[in-house]
Amino acid sequence: MSAAGTPSQAPISVVERISLILETFIGTPPLTLVEVTKRTGLPRSSVHRLLEQLTATGWLAREEQTYELGTKAYEIGRSAFNQNRLLQQAAPVMRRLAQSVGFTVHLGMIDGGDVLYLASVPGQHSPAMTTVIGTRAPAYLTAVGKAVIANYPEDRRAEMRSTPLRRNTPHSIGTHAQLDAELARIRDQRVAYDRQEFAVGISCVAVSLGPPDHYYGNRAAISVFGSSDRIDLAKLAGPLRIAAVEIWDRCTASHLPTHQFENWRPRTSDFRSA
């Protein structure tokens, strides 16, 4: 359920209600009591009480008649990023890759049906369009998202077919049959592309992290994106695969049996063909 929509079933527990209220402030300007009530669908009295409690504890800040995220939310958010092992290990690899290829490098993970962007490193030839850290996009419209959901087991991919696909551009995948075919290609080639599917004029190539049956292989991917008239997606696939292997090595290789890791490591021919 979107924080901006009306929930089909109001959350019952206090934790659910607090979570819903805090999520309402993601990506919005300051909100009034009336606006938060409308967006959450919760009783006005409950919203007012929880807003005051969240303000008193620092999760929200109030300025006259409006509320916004407070210092506590910022502190926890920064702590989450600082404690994230994937972010810590991916950052230096992403910086080197962005410097080498000259385009923006993204790190994203799947949350529900969306890609959540965790990190972004611009390159020399990065387009004016930027991705704000912490923003979301439908997974099937992005190279990062498709690189990950291609690894889903069949039963999980089948669940996705009950949701209609929204097209952002004339190039977007519009049917589940098209998406299934694209995901099959990604599983075979181990690389995903977004050719102006999310935004006109922007193209992207992505590789998932780790083997398909491991946590990161089913959650996270890195990508390189740039202006469609400047970026050579096929040429970037090889360096991106190498970067993905390095991130995987830094994060989890020592915790896996050697044979499981070696079965996933891309073949040398993958780099030459790219």
Disulfide bonds with the S-S distance in Angstrom:
none
